[in-house]
Amino acid sequence: MADLSHIFESLKELSAEDGTVGVERLKHVLVKIGMQDADAKSVMNVLQTSEGRVNLNDFAAWVSLKPQMSVAWNDNIILATDSYKFSHWKQYPPGTEYVYSYFESRGCERKEWNEVAFFGLQYFLKRYLLGQVITQAKIDEAVTMCSEHFIGDGLFYKEGFQYILEKHGGKLPISIKAIPEGMVVPTKTALFTMVNTDPKCYWLTNFLETLLVQVWYPMTVCTNSRYQKLSIHKALAETGNEDWGIPGGSCFKLHDFGFRGVSSVESAALGGAAHLVNFLGTDTVAALLCCRRYYHATKAAGHSIPASEHSTITSWGVEHEVDAMKNMLLQYPSGLVACVSDSFDVFKACREYWGDELKELIKGRISGDSWGRLVVRPDSGDPTETCVQIVTILCQQFQEDVITTKTGHKLLPPYIRVIQGDGVDYESVPKILGALKDAGFAADNMVFGSGGALLQKLNRDTFKCAFKCSEITVNGQAREVFKDPITDKGKASKKGRLTVQRAEETQGREEDRYKPRQDENGIAGGEGFLHYSADGKFVTVASGQGDPSKDLLVEVFRDGVLLKDWTLQEIRARADIANGPFSQG
């Protein structure tokens, strides 16, 4: 592209007396000299006034500063796929008209995790698929990219995307049905299905697999978070908790520390939103934006408090650590405040600083109409041993106000608690709470913070997520499609059109129950079409034998239009556990 500064003088001739030029005129010039249309639009969005004009002095400044400006990522749905997908349009049987595929969890790597909380598809639909997503500029960009990327000609199906642009106005002719977001269903249950609505776009269904299978991530984070909620709730009940409504119970017991530990800002937003389906505590600000923009959160979906980090404490020096801690109490005299306490000696800090020198300041946080709480944060050592030791010390130092729960467990006074934010995951949480219970302490003494283990320490194979074609229509005739490799029984796929139904509402004979083949001599694809869940409560009915009136799969998207728009409030209610914070009256 030409140096933009060289055309500045020419642009002056096009400008009005006030030194501005119309947005469309300037954009036309930028595109003409080689700037991508999407990039030119980005420039206009940054520089244009409310009257739709650009000040040439601002434009000149932008030119001079351009190397230092952020570079926006411009989505192109055509390029949001795996490379080999571009070659698949030629590989289906001649006369193929419809390709029907489904997404499911085929099980879980983690012991006793036998159900999933479905969440996140709506984000991908709203973010990437709604409205016109195919444009001429995106087709042209894809043509150029594919011609440079591939060895060999004829891989990119330009005619197919051109057809979508001209016939459907750039909207994707696809229908998607899905389990309602927030619903908890057993593994090995179909979670969403997809089929093209235009027979000339049979190749589009599985072309979109790459992007939509990424729903594995928010779904897995949501389920990971929910299982920890179950552990915390169980421990609270076993150690005498009696307050289950917000802000009590489990709702603030697992705080999201994961923003810095994930692979991208988008991961933080989507994974953080998945956690907020189950809890109300987060430090991942991007998640709040995601919940607001994509899930109708009318206000911040999660909450946080003032908190120190090691730099703000250690900058005072070893000899003045207690002064740094005192400063936290004075700067935030009411409400909740958290302070990292392991910079040098966490046990000394709890015994001599919090439990002695600063004791009266802490106790004074609850006085008259004023309410406040100090949350002590250890951040090193063995999590289980450290938590038990710290709660023991604090209960000794504040023994005059320690409460005994109905189960006989000791509970710190309401003005002080402990948050463990190091080494926290689905395995360590119940271990820590179990050790505290055995030592005679209530689970309500603790809050947990989890980062990478909450949002990042998982992958698509955690729930063995897969997207498989189960039916194609060729020259008007539907055919069942499946895979059943003799080398891995766990990868056998379902056949035909699917419905997901409650078992109690489904009639079926014993011989219709799905039976996988037992060895290489068995019937490929197995026998029967009723795929019952392990708990016997749900059944995925295959081979088009289901009852559409009882189908739990709901059409959420068709031909570029969103048909269901779930709110975070609805999703939280579906995903909540028994006696959980979002199901209280």
C-alpha positions, -999 to +999 in steps of 0.1 A: +000+000+000+012+035-008+026+058+020-006+075+032+013+107+041+019+112+003-018+117-004-024+141+024-020+172+002-044+157-023-070+151+004-069+187+014-084+195-020-114+172-012-119+187+023-144+213+034-135+247+048-134+232+084-106+208+073-128+176+073-137+151+046-166+127+044-160+092+057-171+074+026-149+095+004-118+090+025-125+053+028-128+050-010-094+066-014-078+043+012-092+012-005-082+025-039-045+028-029-045-008-015-059-009+021-082-037+029-119-026+031-122-039+067-090-021+077-103+012+062-135+008+081-115+004+113-097+036+106-130+054+100-144+040+133-115+054+152-114+089+136-149+098+124-169+125+142-206+122+151-214+139+118-197+112+098-166+132+088-129+129+095-106+158+104-076+157+081-052+168+110-064+138+130-059+116+099-023+130+095-017+122+132-030+087+127-006+082+097+024+093+118+014+071+148+001+041+128+031+018+137+023+023+174-015+017+172-032-015+181-040-037+152-076-049+152-085-086+144-111-087+116-132-118+116-136-138+084-159-169+090-145-184+058-110-186+073-122-197+108-117-234+099-091-261+096-072-261+063-083-295+052-120-285+054-115-265+022-111-297+003-141-316+017-167-301-007-154-325-034-154-356-012-190-363-004-210-387-026-223-373-058-258-359-053-254-351-016-279-325-005-279-325+033-253-333+059-266-337+095-241-338+123-241-337+161-218-327+190-214-347+222-192-355+251-181-391+248-172-394+284-147-378+308-111-383+318-119-373+354-132-400+377-168-398+386-175-368+363-205-382+345-225-351+335-219-318+318-234-283+323-239-271+287-229-235+281-213-212+255-229-220+222-249-188+223-216-168+225-203-184+193-236-179+175-238-142+184-201-135+180-195-152+147-227-165+129-255-140+131-266-119+101-245-114+070-211-130+077-201-137+040-191-106+020-173-102-013-143-088+006-141-119+028-144-142-002-117-123-020-095-124+011-100-162+013-092-167-024-059-149-019-051-167+013-059-202+000-040-196-033-009-188-012-015-215+015-024-246-005-002-267-028-024-274-058-054-257-074-091-260-070-093-265-032-112-233-023-149-235-032-153-199-042-185-207-061-201-221-029-194-190-009-204-168-038-237-187-039-243-180-002-236-143-007-259-140-037-287-164-028-288-159+010-274-124+013-243-137+031-263-154+058-255-190+066-282-215+055-278-237+086-302-250+113-288-257+148-307-274+177-292-275+211-297-284+247-309-253+266-278-235+280-272-243+317-290-276+315-270-305+331-271-337+312-251-370+313-221-375+291-227-394+259-258-372+253-261-352+221-256-316+230-263-299+196-271-309+161-265-290+128-278-294+093-278-273+062-311-258+050-301-253+014-292-285-005-266-267-025-248-260+008-244-296+020-206-290+025-213-261+050-224-282+080-190-298+087-171-268+074-183-250+105-172-278+128-139-262+137-154-230+151-185-245+169-166-274+185-148-248+205-179-248+227-160-276+245-141-249+263-169-229+281-189-262+286-159-278+303-151-247+324-187-244+335-188-281+345-154-279+362-167-249+383-199-267+390-183-298+404-162-276+428-195-259+438-209-294+447-178-301+468-180-268+486-217-271+492-213-306+506-186-295+530-207-265+541-237-288+549-215-313+568-200-286+590-232-268+600-238-241+575-274-228+577-274-198+554-278-208+518-291-177+501-270-149+485-245-138+497-242-169+519-239-205+510-215-213+481-220-183+459-188-165+468-167-195+478-148-200+446-133-168+431-120-166+395-083-157+395-078-170+360-074-140+336-036-140+335-035-178+333-055-184+301-044-183+265-062-152+253-085-124+263-114-142+245-107-173+266-108-152+298-141-137+288-158-169+278-143-191+304-149-165+331-185-162+320-188-200+323-176-198+359-202-171+367-229-195+358-222-211+392-206-184+414-206-147+420-170-140+427-145-130+399-115-109+392-118-116+354-132-083+342-136-096+306-161-121+319-184-093+330-184-079+295-191-113+280-221-118+303-235-084+295-230-085+257-239-121+250-261-132+280-282-102+289-266-095+323-282-062+333-255-054+357-221-068+367-225-106+368-197-110+394-182-091+422-148-084+437-132-065+466-101-044+473-071-068+476-033-065+479-007-082+459+029-090+470+043-058+454+020-036+475+030-053+507+067-061+501+074-026+489+071-015+525+100-038+534+104-067+559+104-045+590+073-026+579+051-055+567+027-049+596+024-013+586+015-024+551-012-046+565-024-018+588-026+005+558-049-020+541-073-018+571-072+020+572-075+026+535-106+003+533-122+007+568-155-009+558-167-037+537-145-066+526-107-064+521-082-091+513-045-091+522-018-114+510+000-125+542+028-150+532+054-125+519+078-135+547+062-156+574+025-162+571+022-179+605+038-150+623+016-126+603-015-144+615-004-147+651+014-115+658+001-090+632-035-099+625-041-117+658-024-092+680-011-058+669-040-052+644-066-073+663-087-044+675-088-028+641-101-060+626-127-065+653-138-029+649-148-035+613-182-047+627-195-019+649-229-002+649-240+003+613-206-005+600-198-040+586-165-052+573-144-083+570-107-090+566-098-120+543-064-134+550-046-148+520-018-174+522-002-180+488+024-207+493+032-240+510+011-271+510-025-259+506-041-284+530-015-281+558-013-243+555-050-237+556-055-259+587-026-242+605-038-207+596-074-214+606-061-229+639-040-199+647-068-174+639-093-193+660-069-192+689-062-155+685-099-145+681-112-173+704-134-149+724-156-145+693-153-179+677-187-196+669-196-232+672-219-245+644-247-269+650-224-298+640-199-287+666-173-272+642-155-240+650-162-209+628-142-177+629-161-145+638-178-128+609-151-101+607-124-125+595-120-153+569-093-170+549-089-173+511-066-200+496-056-189+461-026-212+454-029-248+442-067-247+441-085-272+418-113-297+418-091-322+437-075-299+463-108-281+473-124-312+489-091-323+503-086-290+521-122-289+533-120-325+545-089-318+565-105-287+581-136-308+590-115-335+606-096-308+626-130-295+639-133-264+617-163-253+595-160-250+558-174-215+560-140-203+574-127-207+538-130-190+504-110-203+474-094-185+445-085-205+414-067-194+382-053-217+356-068-248+371-103-232+367-100-217+332-070-234+315-060-268+330-084-286+307-088-295+270-112-309+245-103-344+257-113-337+293-149-345+282-138-363+250-158-338+229-165-348+193-186-336+163-197-364+140-219-367+109-248-391+115-269-387+084-266-375+048-293-371+021-283-381-014-307-375-043-335-373-019-327-405+001-315-402+037-286-425+047-273-432+082-237-424+087-215-436+116-180-446+126-171-476+148-133-482+148-123-516+160-092-500+176-113-477+200-148-487+211-152-453+228-152-435+194-183-453+180-208-426+169-245-424+167-266-429+136-293-409+118-314-380+131-313-376+169-336-365+196-327-362+233-355-372+256-362-380+292-362-417+297-394-417+317-412-401+287-397-426+261-412-459+252-388-485+240-384-523+238-353-540+253-342-550+218-342-513+208-316-505+235-283-497+219-257-525+221-222-517+208-204-544+189-182-565+211-154-574+187-142-571+151-167-598+141-197-579+155-221-557+135-204-524+127-222-495+144-238-518+170-275-526+173-304-506+186-312-469+186-319-460+222-287-446+238-296-445+275-274-424+298-255-442+326-280-429+352-309-441+331-326-406+332-320-395+296-319-412+263-305-400+229-329-416+204-311-423+171-320-434+136-349-408+134-370-429+158-374-401+184-405-381+193-400-345+182-426-333+207-404-346+236-371-335+222-350-315+246-330-301+217-343-267+208-337-249+175-315-219+184-303-208+150-316-208+115-304-191+083-285-164+101-311-157+128-309-164+165-341-182+176-334-185+213-316-159+234-310-173+268-303-150+297-276-155+324-304-156+350-322-185+332-289-203+327-279-200+364-313-214+375-309-244+352-274-252+363-278-246+400-274-275+425-299-286+451-304-258+476-279-237+457-278-199+457-297-193+425-326-216+434-335-200+466-371-186+469 
